Each structure stands twice: as C-alpha cells, then as structure tokens.
C-alpha cells in the first residue's frame, strides 16, 4: 500500500534531475521532515504487522534516520552497515559489495558480527530503491549471519528500474511506500504506480 501523504510531498518538493535522479533532500535525506518520517515509520510498521522483527538493518547514511524512527514502532535496535572499516569496529565483520546508483561507486559495506546473529529476524529499511544493489548487499550480510530476512521496507522505489522486480523475484517481501512509475525532468511531472 502506497502512502498518499508521501506521494503528495514528492510531487510538491521533489526535483527531477537528468539521469533518472529524484532529489528529495529537502525533506528525506539531507534536511529531514521528522513528522513525515514518523508517518513513514507508522506505515512501515503497518506493512509488516504481525511479523517478528528483532533488528532493523540499513546502510549509511540516508537510511539511518528513517530506520531509527521506524525502530521506535518496532521496538528493536537499528544496525547500520558502514561503507568503510573504521578503528572503532573491532573484531570480525560481515562484508558485501554494493554499487550506488546515485554516486556511481562501489563500496564494501560491513557490519560487526557482534550485532547480527543467527537468531535475529531482520527487516531491511532504506530510503531509495533503484537497481536494488543496496538491499541485495544488506540481504547478503543477513545471509552470512545465518539470520532470517523478514523483508525490506523502502520509502521511494523507482518502478521504472529493475531493482524492485529483481528483489521480488528473489522472494524478498518488499514493501515500497511510493513507487515512481515515471518522471519527466522537462515538465517536472511524476507519476506513481497505481495500486494492484
């Protein structure tokens, strides 16, 4: 189920840039509208109602705020995969490679083995889904830990790219709160996928 409130905000404040880039940095991933994030957190909880979730997993940096607010509704901790190994991550780590659509880079993402365990039931949360590489990489960390991937919650999916289709074909229970079907940088128009 898509969120009308979110769609309206994307239409109002989203900016379309060449190369299929949708900028929502005025409310989602640079400047953050916390009241909107609270509604997103409630909706993610509703989407995964009845599922046992012990950890929320996201990737730095844009997913962190969304995951933290959502975690209040799930009553569980947030783990965020780091894109670089730092001195404060001691011991063994899980690692996977992730290509960024927006930044056109490939990063190694890591999570300390201290925080992700076989008994965990994990929900992945991210701000955007384009080619699906971030969620695929995060799901690989869950697999390495022997944990259960309950599903993935995404704020905005670019439905005209292949990521969502691929992840659903892999059997991931994927819920996107707004699925952009098309966007036109010339006119600024954005259309959303109709509900099935």
Secondary structure, DSSP 8 states (H G I E B T S, - for coil): ---HHHHHHHHHH-EEETTTEEE-TTTTSSS--HHHHHHHHHHHHHHTTT---SEEEEETTHHHHHHHHHHHHHT-EEEEEBSS--TT--S-EEEEEEEETTTTEEEEEEEETTT--TT-EEEEEEEEESSSHHHHHHHHHHHHHT-EEEEEEEEEEETTSSHHHHHHHTT--EEEEEEEEEE-TTT--EEE----
